[in-house]
Amino acid sequence: MMDWTDTHCRVLHRLLTGRARLYTEMVTADAVLRGDRMRLLGFDASEHPVALQLGGSDPRSLADAARIAGDFGYDEVNLNVGCPSDRVQSGRFGACLMREPSLVADCVAAMRRSVHVPVTVKCRIGVDDQDPEQSLRAIVAACAAAGATQFAVHARKAWLDGLSPKENRNVPPLDYDLVYRVKRENPALSIMLNGGILTLDQAEAHLDHVDGVMLGRAAYQNPALLAQIDARFFGDAPRDLDDALTQWCSYVERKLKDGVRLSSMTRHMLGLFNGRPGARSFRRHLSEHSPRHDAGIEVLRDALAFLSLEREAA
């Protein structure tokens, strides 16, 4: 979800669900230590509970970055051992670390010593020619021995040699049963399942076998499904989409005054009304007008009006 789940995206998603835990895009430990921390780590108070995903392979750097994340107020620090992008491989972090479970465990141990919030791990079931039956168990066992108690498992291998990052999201076959078995073997650990989950019906079926489900692109491309989570899985009152939109417009207006470009916020809501009357006009209006340097809140309000007009016409 790199370059997708920035703070504006997460604020929108939080308005749609108060219960789901939100995760940042992956940030490298070196970037945290050397870069613009407010730009990289800053978040809105409304986002809680929110977890920072870190990438890296040096225990000391990751520990320092985790400590900084704790100071920023994150509720969890997640070590990403699943991302297959080219730049991740060249930097020796992400999915290539599936080959080095002892190093990952050292990183987890160092991070845990530096923060008081949970340190969790996101991983694949293996990479390239690894046997997933062995590689997944090895990474879970090593990190659990280092004190990690929560894992998010993308139930696919990552083929670092031969597939592009995009292909790695859907070409390698899913093996949910392996993740189920690892959960049964480790009842004290919290295991979340990730990969190929497109609907809340699918998510609910997986929850018979694991402790949680992580949604990525499905939630981004169809954020309206998030509005069903609180009622369906936590017994809360249903989220009111109109109320969420009112709060979102207030947030956008406030950020515009801070100098944030409209398009950097509205790009995250293009899929919000998929399938509803007026959705195509809504998307077209935002796509055409929000990139203007002087685009203001009226562009968003005019786009939302297409939904009302189509509903009245129907």
Residue pairs with C-beta under 8 A, 6 or more apart in sequence:
1 23
1 25
1 26
1 216
1 217
1 220
2 25
2 26
2 83
2 85
3 25
4 25
4 220
4 268
5 22
5 23
5 24
5 25
5 220
6 24
6 25
6 264
6 268
7 42
7 43
7 44
7 47
8 255
8 260
8 264
8 265
8 268
9 220
9 268
10 22
10 24
10 43
10 44
10 47
10 50
11 44
11 46
11 47
11 248
11 251
12 223
12 248
12 265
12 268
12 269
13 20
13 22
13 219
13 223
13 226
14 22
14 46
14 47
15 46
15 244
15 247
15 248
15 251
16 223
16 224
16 226
16 227
16 229
16 239
16 241
16 244
17 226
17 227
17 229
17 230
17 239
18 230
18 236
18 239
19 229
19 230
19 233
19 234
19 236
20 226
20 229
21 49
21 50
21 51
21 75
21 76
22 47
22 49
22 50
22 51
23 50
23 51
23 52
23 53
23 78
23 214
24 43
24 50
24 51
24 52
24 53
25 53
26 53
26 54
26 55
26 80
26 83
26 88
26 94
27 40
27 41
27 52
27 53
27 54
27 55
27 65
28 54
28 55
28 56
28 91
28 93
29 54
29 55
29 56
29 58
29 61
29 62
29 64
29 65
30 56
30 61
31 40
32 40
32 41
32 54
32 64
32 65
32 68
32 69
33 61
33 64
33 65
33 68
37 68
37 72
41 52
41 68
41 69
41 72
41 74
42 72
43 50
43 72
43 73
43 74
44 251
48 73
48 75
49 75
49 76
50 74
50 75
50 76
51 74
51 75
51 76
51 77
51 78
51 120
52 69
52 72
52 74
52 76
52 77
52 78
53 78
53 79
53 80
53 122
54 62
54 65
54 66
54 69
54 77
54 78
54 79
54 80
54 111
55 79
55 80
55 83
55 88
55 91
55 93
55 94
56 62
56 65
56 79
56 93
56 107
57 91
57 92
57 93
57 97
57 100
57 103
57 107
58 107
59 103
59 106
59 107
59 109
59 110
59 111
60 110
62 79
62 107
62 110
62 111
63 110
63 111
63 113
63 114
64 114
66 77
66 111
66 114
66 115
66 119
67 114
67 115
69 77
69 115
70 77
70 114
70 115
70 116
70 117
74 117
75 117
75 118
76 117
76 118
76 119
76 120
77 111
77 115
77 117
77 118
77 119
77 120
78 119
78 120
78 121
78 122
78 152
79 104
79 107
79 108
79 111
79 119
79 120
79 121
79 122
80 93
80 94
80 122
81 94
81 95
81 97
81 98
81 104
81 121
81 122
81 123
81 124
81 139
82 94
82 95
82 122
82 123
82 124
82 152
82 154
82 158
83 93
83 94
83 95
83 165
84 94
84 95
84 124
84 127
84 158
84 159
84 160
84 163
84 165
84 168
85 94
85 165
86 165
88 94
88 95
88 96
89 95
89 96
89 160
95 123
95 124
95 127
95 158
95 160
96 127
96 160
97 103
97 104
98 123
98 124
98 126
98 127
98 130
98 135
98 139
98 158
99 127
99 130
99 135
101 138
101 139
101 141
101 142
101 143
102 142
104 121
104 139
104 142
104 143
105 142
105 143
105 145
105 146
106 146
108 119
108 121
108 143
108 146
108 147
108 148
109 146
109 147
111 119
112 119
112 146
112 147
112 148
118 149
118 150
119 147
119 148
120 148
120 149
120 150
120 151
120 152
121 139
121 143
121 148
121 150
121 151
121 152
122 151
122 152
122 153
122 154
122 194
122 214
123 136
123 139
123 140
123 151
123 152
123 153
123 154
124 136
124 153
124 154
124 156
124 157
124 158
125 132
125 135
125 136
125 153
125 154
125 155
125 156
125 157
125 175
125 178
125 179
126 132
126 134
126 135
126 136
126 157
126 158
127 135
127 157
127 158
127 159
127 160
128 157
128 158
128 159
128 160
128 161
130 157
132 157
132 175
132 178
133 178
136 153
136 178
136 179
136 182
137 182
137 185
140 151
140 182
140 186
140 189
143 151
144 186
144 189
149 188
149 189
149 190
150 189
150 190
150 191
150 192
151 189
151 190
151 191
151 192
152 192
152 193
152 194
152 212
152 214
153 179
153 182
153 191
153 192
153 193
153 194
154 194
154 195
155 174
155 175
155 176
155 178
155 179
155 193
155 194
155 195
155 196
156 168
156 172
156 173
156 174
156 175
156 195
156 196
157 172
158 168
158 172
159 167
159 168
159 171
159 172
163 171
163 172
169 217
170 196
174 195
174 196
176 193
176 206
176 209
179 191
179 193
179 209
179 210
180 209
180 210
182 191
183 189
183 191
183 209
183 210
183 211
190 211
190 212
191 210
191 211
191 212
192 210
192 211
192 212
192 213
192 214
193 206
193 209
193 210
193 212
193 213
193 214
194 213
194 214
194 215
194 216
197 203
197 206
197 213
197 214
197 215
197 218
198 218
199 218
199 225
200 225
200 228
200 229
200 232
203 213
203 215
204 232
204 233
206 213
207 213
207 233
218 225
219 225
219 226
220 268
220 271
221 271
221 274
222 271
222 274
223 268
223 269
223 271
223 272
224 241
224 271
224 272
224 273
224 274
227 238
227 239
227 241
227 244
228 238
228 239
230 236
230 237
230 238
230 239
231 237
231 238
231 239
245 304
248 269
249 297
249 300
249 301
251 265
252 262
252 265
252 266
252 297
252 300
253 297
255 265
256 262
256 296
256 297
261 291
261 293
261 295
262 290
262 292
262 295
262 296
262 297
262 299
262 300
263 290
263 291
263 295
266 286
266 290
266 299
266 300
266 303
267 290
269 286
270 283
270 286
270 287
273 279
273 282
273 307
276 307
276 310
277 307
277 310
277 311
277 313
277 314
278 306
278 307
278 308
278 309
278 310
278 311
279 307
281 303
281 306
281 310
282 303
282 304
282 306
282 307
285 299
285 302
285 303
285 306
286 299
286 300
286 303
289 295
289 299
289 302
289 303
290 299
290 300
292 299
